[in-house]
């Protein structure tokens, strides 16, 4: 069904006009092509805003928009996670139609028309400015934007949703762009990540509200107020079409879930939606008819006088009241597939029709929203006919959860050869658990994530092991355990945890597959690392970095360059591919370029906390500086590499070589002794032996080798060194 929709949507049928309406056509009251501003405030519940009756927070900017525009009292998201929801906003399609079902592993099909692409095609300058790594350009969500600023600071070891930037910083980037386009038709997409967890409102909002969620709502409102002020300064607010919405709500423990990944009760699906029309048309109106986020794009097309693409799930927001009069009640379909993908539990589906909300699950529920907005009283036994009708409607909607693996025979064959398609959570047979009956496990995982964030890795590991004893099929728990074990410098065990996550997902968990590839490469298992990287590279572009490193290992500089270009093009704020490029430059004796690029990477990296990733950068930088005769700087670089990554054996041996070359032979022994003391394993001793032999000190090399063989007589690497004497 999705492919048919893509094919149908690819042919746009615009109105008979060759161009948008002229001012005369509109009676001279509205600009022919008004400025368009779409503000998405992530994770904002409608019932936590004064415009919707809440009294616990002040939001003067959103209140102003509501007064200047049309407020939709009951608007619903189609999905409870960020990327698929924004895909629905931009395409007017359901997640099952546009194919983006989760925040990771999916990419918006290039054949599907998007709002930004169509506005750009009709003469609009388009700029997108986002505050979360989840909406990075590599997901396809940036298509149609001439400028797409996704420069969100990325830190390794953090969950996708934790990589974010403050809304004020995102607005600053957007304001600079606005200065250059204000006198022409423009489409601005501004995405704010407050009030997404973790809730940490900035001053003065942190002290103003006891509830940190409310504090972040107020912080987001402040950014909206600054944007409105900027639009007024530029003289475009009055003529602008401004849409304010959220992609989904937040649980806040109303039904046992703090955030929004699993359940789809009203608090997660109902979102604010306000449309300010040019020159205050319909200002102050409130629309009671049910709306959905896929209605947004059709409404914008309508204001511009453009016929929307065919086959959309959405309708024109601005005509909902008329459409509702005398027509059957519309059914708004929503889904939650996150529990299926990441937990191996049942997915959920939902229909809102009029006052009824039906949730399909192994234990289905039906609520009357007007009399039970908190959804505490399941009336499915009283409304059995309605429940049957909703089930039938959902059965007619193709909600098949296909994975990228199933869509690509080559990837599937590769995964089969690696042994990952023998079953697992995604392909489990038999009855699946109802997510609401297991929601306590989500809280346990949240506790583990907080322990990881605070650096208490011992307790985090224990917490995750407890979760896995209860739910051994949880992909997410295995991934988190892999992260903890990796941070605790137990790479072999981390590899097995990531491998288990990849296996349970039947190859769907591309991020886990990428970690398997990275750790295999660290072990020197280059062929295995390459196969795993190839299996996930279409869904995890940073696998190109692993492929580049594998090519360097085999001294294939041309292949390494090809993979590096792909990795760098898709890296966003990640610096890992640039560090690999340093090694590639050194292999070609391009040491000046290495020194310059390493300076640039360090400047870009700034004050981020995950500095361990820079260990190899300082090693490669030291090699280049030593070759350029800048010995003191080279020594400093090697020592920084050792401080950041004490297990980086090459940094010790390179420092020892530098000490020998600069006539400090007495220091060589101390450096190599530090290496084997900090890393008491056969590999470290073998590195010391090779270094001493290269420095023409066979006597010392033999002494170190003899000591190592006494400790590890069966170590193959040491035995090979002994045989080569």
Secondary structure, DSSP 8 states (H G I E B T S, - for coil): -HHHHHHHHTS----SSSS---TTTTTTSS-TT--EEEEEETT-BGGGSGGGT--SS--HHHHHHHHHSEEESSEE-SBSSHHHHHHHHHHS--HHHH---SSSS----TTS--HHHHHHHTT-EEEEE-SBGGG-GGGTTTTT-SEEE------TTS-GGG-B--HHHHHHHHHHHHHHHTTS-EEEEEEE-TTSSS----TTHHHH-SSHHHHHHHHHHHHHHHHHHHHHHTT-TTT-EEEEE-S----TTTTS-SSSSS--SHHHHEE-EEEE-GGGTTTT-EE-S-EETTHHHHHHHHHHT----TT-S---GGGHHHHHTTS---EEEEEE-HHHHHHSS--EEEEEETTEEEEESTT-EEEETTT-TT-----TTTTHHHHHHHHHHHHHS------HHHH-HHHHHHHHHHT--S--STT--S----GGGGHHHHHHHHHHHHHHHHT-HHHHHHHHHHHHHH-TT-HHHHHHHHHHHHHTT-HHHHHHHHHHHHHHTTT--HHHHHHHHHHHHHTT-HHHHHHHHHHHTTT-TTHHHHHHHHHHHTT-HHHHHHHHHHHHHT-TT--HHHHHHHHHHHHTT-HHHHHHHHHHHHHHHTT-S-GGGGHHHHHHHHHHHHHTT-HHHHHHHHHHHHHH-TT-HHHHHHHHHHHHHTT-HHHHHHHHHHHHHHS-SHHHHHHHHHHHHHTT-HHHHHHHHHHHHHH-TT-HHHHHHHHT-
